[in-house]
Amino acid sequence: MARPTPTLPSRFRIALLAVATAVLAACGTTGPTPGGGKPGAAAQAKPQFIRPASGTTLARFNGKSNKGIDIAGSAGDPVLAAADGRVVYAGGQLRGYGNMLIVKHNETFITAYAHNQALLVKENDIVRQGQKIAEMGKSEADRVKLHFEIRKDGNAVDPEPYLSGKLR
């Protein structure tokens, strides 16, 4: 039997939206982390990231107008979790990102997955590396693509060295 989905009070949703906005605005990450609640366990393990979609790179990180990379694809293509983590935001309220997920991996890293046509996980879900978490789309975008960001200590970093294994 399916568990009922609790309805969140609007003040909680507004607070959660503020947290997600702050995360993308380069503040520190907040919320629970993977690691079973053991102090320091998640903070010590650095994730090794995988490419979240198989398409070619349309636009590269430049730190100013593009805080991540854009990956080509077709509507409905799978979007995969780049590393194990906990979903801290799932929604479409952040202007310019469309339907987006934010996954917190530890106290250092978060990833963001934007412009999806469908979100397959919800806030507080634990996700595993390689798990299908969304379907590619073009919500608030000019074409079907995945906008993918890695944030380290709240700051956008070039995802390519992390995806290639050069950085962890």
Residue pairs with C-beta under 8 A, 6 or more apart in sequence:
5 122
8 16
16 89
16 123
17 91
17 93
17 94
19 30
19 31
19 88
19 89
20 88
20 89
20 91
20 93
20 94
20 102
21 94
22 30
23 29
23 30
23 88
23 89
23 102
23 110
23 151
23 154
24 94
24 97
24 102
24 112
24 149
24 151
26 151
26 154
26 155
26 156
27 154
28 153
28 154
29 88
29 104
29 107
29 110
29 151
29 154
30 88
31 86
31 88
31 104
32 86
32 104
32 124
33 42
33 43
33 85
33 86
33 104
33 105
33 106
33 107
34 42
34 84
34 85
34 86
34 104
34 105
34 106
34 126
35 41
35 42
35 45
35 106
42 105
42 106
42 107
43 106
43 107
43 108
45 106
46 106
46 108
46 109
46 168
47 82
47 83
47 84
47 85
47 105
47 106
47 109
47 129
47 168
48 83
48 165
48 168
49 82
49 83
49 111
49 150
49 159
49 162
49 163
50 80
50 82
50 83
50 129
50 130
50 163
51 71
51 80
51 82
51 163
52 71
52 79
52 80
52 81
52 82
52 111
52 113
52 146
52 148
53 71
53 73
53 77
53 78
53 79
53 80
53 136
53 146
53 148
54 73
54 77
55 71
55 72
55 73
55 77
55 145
55 146
56 71
56 72
57 69
57 70
57 71
57 72
57 160
58 69
58 70
58 71
58 72
58 145
59 66
59 69
59 70
60 66
60 69
60 158
60 160
61 67
61 68
61 69
61 156
61 157
61 158
61 159
61 160
63 156
63 158
67 149
67 156
68 112
68 147
68 148
68 149
68 150
68 156
68 159
69 147
69 148
69 159
69 160
70 145
70 146
70 147
70 148
71 145
71 146
71 148
72 144
72 145
73 136
73 144
73 145
73 146
74 136
74 144
75 117
75 135
75 136
75 137
75 138
75 144
76 117
76 118
76 135
76 136
76 137
77 135
77 136
77 144
78 132
78 134
78 135
78 136
79 113
79 116
79 132
79 133
79 134
79 135
79 136
79 146
80 129
80 130
80 131
80 132
80 133
81 103
81 111
81 127
81 128
81 129
81 130
81 131
81 133
82 103
82 111
82 129
82 148
82 150
82 163
83 103
83 105
83 109
83 111
83 129
84 105
84 126
84 127
84 128
84 129
85 103
85 104
85 105
85 106
85 110
85 111
85 126
85 127
86 103
86 104
86 124
86 125
86 126
86 127
87 101
87 102
87 103
87 121
87 122
87 123
87 124
87 125
87 126
87 127
87 133
88 102
88 103
88 104
88 110
88 123
88 124
89 100
89 101
89 102
89 123
90 100
90 101
90 102
90 119
90 121
90 122
90 123
91 99
91 100
91 119
92 98
92 99
92 100
92 139
94 100
95 140
96 140
97 112
97 114
97 115
97 140
97 147
98 114
98 115
98 116
98 137
98 138
98 139
98 140
98 141
99 114
99 115
99 116
99 117
99 118
99 119
99 134
99 137
99 139
100 112
100 113
100 114
100 115
100 116
101 112
101 113
101 116
101 119
101 121
101 133
101 134
102 110
102 111
102 112
102 113
103 110
103 111
103 112
103 113
103 127
103 133
104 110
105 111
108 152
108 153
109 150
109 151
109 152
110 150
110 151
111 148
111 149
111 150
111 151
112 147
112 148
112 149
112 151
113 133
113 134
113 146
113 147
113 148
114 139
114 140
114 141
114 146
114 147
114 148
114 149
115 136
115 137
115 138
115 139
115 140
115 141
115 144
115 145
115 146
115 147
116 134
116 135
116 136
116 137
116 139
116 146
117 135
117 136
117 137
117 138
117 139
118 134
118 135
118 137
119 133
119 134
120 132
120 133
120 134
120 135
121 127
121 131
121 133
121 134
127 133
136 144
136 145
136 146
137 144
138 144
138 145
141 147
148 159
149 156
149 159
150 156
150 157
150 159
150 162
151 157
161 167
162 168
